[in-house]
């Protein structure tokens, strides 16, 4: 019974082991760095601290 619904559900339940840890933490800010913009009105969380200047620059370009 290859197409058994219960068997397929069991296979999908084990799928979470193949998904990267960061994807399982949807909305989590763990291991991320805050970038505070607009005097504290906007906060963007980034994974790479070295990208802070570029993030600020891109935000200012979009704001215009």
VONUNU-742988 format. One record per atom (N, C-alpha, C): y, z, x; residue in three letters. Coordinates in steps of 0.1 Angstrom, whole numbers, padded with zeros to 4 digits, always signed. Example, Ala and Ser with C-alpha at 12.3 -4.5 7.8 and 13.67 -1.06 7.14 Angstrom:
BEGIN
-0057+0078+0132ALA/-0045+0078+0123ALA/-0033+0078+0132ALA/-0022+0071+0128SER/-0011+0071+0137SER/+0000+0079+0129SER/
***
This chain:
BEGIN
-0012+0000+0008UNK/+0000+0000+0000UNK/+0012+0000+0009UNK/+0016-0011+0015UNK/+0027-0012+0023UNK/+0040-0010+0016UNK/+0041-0015+0004UNK/+0054-0015-0003UNK/+0055-0002-0013UNK/+0048+0008-0010UNK/+0048+0020-0018UNK/+0062+0026-0016UNK/+0068+0030-0028UNK/+0082+0035-0028UNK/+0083+0048-0020UNK/+0073+0057-0022UNK/+0073+0070-0015UNK/+0072+0068+0000UNK/+0064+0059+0004UNK/+0063+0056+0019UNK/+0076+0051+0025UNK/+0083+0042+0017UNK/+0095+0037+0022UNK/+0106+0047+0023UNK/+0106+0056+0013UNK/+0116+0067+0013UNK/+0113+0077+0025UNK/+0101+0079+0028UNK/+0098+0087+0040UNK/+0102+0080+0053UNK/+0101+0067+0054UNK/+0106+0060+0066UNK/+0121+0061+0067UNK/+0128+0061+0056UNK/+0143+0062+0057UNK/+0147+0076+0060UNK/+0139+0086+0056UNK/+0143+0100+0059UNK/+0142+0102+0075UNK/+0134+0095+0081UNK/+0133+0096+0096UNK/+0143+0087+0103UNK/+0150+0080+0096UNK/+0160+0071+0102UNK/+0172+0078+0109UNK/+0175+0090+0104UNK/+0186+0098+0110UNK/+0184+0101+0125UNK/+0172+0100+0130UNK/+0169+0103+0144UNK/+0174+0091+0152UNK/+0175+0079+0146UNK/+0180+0067+0154UNK/+0195+0065+0153UNK/+0202+0073+0145UNK/+0216+0072+0143UNK/+0223+0080+0154UNK/+0233+0075+0160UNK/+0241+0083+0170UNK/+0246+0096+0164UNK/+0247+0107+0172UNK/+0251+0120+0167UNK/+0265+0119+0162UNK/+0274+0111+0168UNK/+0288+0110+0163UNK/+0289+0104+0149UNK/+0280+0096+0146UNK/+0280+0090+0132UNK/+0275+0099+0122UNK/+0267+0109+0125UNK/+0262+0119+0116UNK/+0272+0129+0112UNK/+0282+0131+0121UNK/+0293+0140+0119UNK/+0305+0133+0112UNK/+0303+0127+0101UNK/+0314+0120+0094UNK/+0326+0129+0091UNK/+0338+0126+0096UNK/+0349+0135+0093UNK/+0351+0146+0103UNK/+0341+0148+0112UNK/+0342+0159+0121UNK/+0352+0156+0133UNK/+0359+0166+0137UNK/+0368+0164+0148UNK/+0363+0171+0161UNK/+0351+0175+0160UNK/+0345+0180+0172UNK/+0345+0170+0184UNK/+0347+0174+0196UNK/+0348+0165+0207UNK/+0358+0155+0206UNK/+0369+0157+0199UNK/+0380+0147+0198UNK/+0393+0154+0201UNK/+0403+0147+0206UNK/+0416+0152+0210UNK/+0427+0148+0200UNK/+0435+0158+0196UNK/+0446+0154+0186UNK/+0458+0148+0193UNK/+0463+0138+0186UNK/+0476+0132+0191UNK/+0486+0135+0179UNK/+0496+0143+0182UNK/+0506+0146+0172UNK/+0517+0137+0172UNK/+0520+0131+0160UNK/+0530+0121+0159UNK/+0540+0125+0148UNK/+0552+0119+0148UNK/+0562+0121+0138UNK/+0566+0136+0137UNK/+0567+0143+0148UNK/+0571+0157+0148UNK/+0561+0166+0141UNK/+0548+0162+0140UNK/+0538+0171+0134UNK/+0534+0166+0120UNK/+0540+0155+0115UNK/+0537+0150+0102UNK/+0524+0143+0102UNK/+0521+0136+0113UNK/+0509+0128+0114UNK/+0500+0133+0126UNK/+0488+0135+0124UNK/+0478+0138+0135UNK/+0467+0128+0135UNK/+0465+0122+0147UNK/+0454+0113+0148UNK/+0444+0119+0159UNK/+0432+0118+0156UNK/+0422+0123+0165UNK/+0415+0112+0172UNK/+0415+0112+0186UNK/+0409+0102+0194UNK/+0398+0108+0203UNK/+0389+0099+0206UNK/+0377+0104+0214UNK/+0380+0104+0229UNK/+0390+0096+0234UNK/+0393+0094+0248UNK/+0407+0099+0251UNK/+0409+0109+0258UNK/+0422+0115+0261UNK/+0431+0105+0268UNK/+0425+0096+0276UNK/+0433+0087+0284UNK/+0439+0076+0275UNK/+0435+0075+0263UNK/+0441+0065+0254UNK/+0453+0071+0246UNK/+0458+0083+0249UNK/+0468+0089+0241UNK/+0481+0081+0241UNK/+0485+0076+0253UNK/+0498+0068+0254UNK/+0497+0055+0246UNK/+0485+0049+0247UNK/+0483+0036+0240UNK/+0483+0039+0225UNK/+0477+0050+0220UNK/+0477+0053+0206UNK/+0491+0055+0201UNK/+0499+0063+0209UNK/+0513+0065+0205UNK/+0521+0052+0204UNK/+0519+0043+0214UNK/+0526+0030+0214UNK/+0522+0022+0202UNK/+0509+0021+0199UNK/+0505+0013+0187UNK/+0510+0019+0174UNK/+0511+0032+0173UNK/+0516+0038+0161UNK/+0530+0035+0159UNK/+0538+0035+0170UNK/+0552+0031+0169UNK/+0554+0017+0165UNK/+0546+0008+0170UNK/+0547-0006+0166UNK/+0544-0008+0151UNK/+0534-0001+0146UNK/+0530-0003+0132UNK/+0541+0003+0123UNK/+0547+0013+0128UNK/+0557+0021+0120UNK/+0569+0012+0117UNK/+0573+0003+0126UNK/+0584-0006+0125UNK/+0583-0016+0114UNK/
***
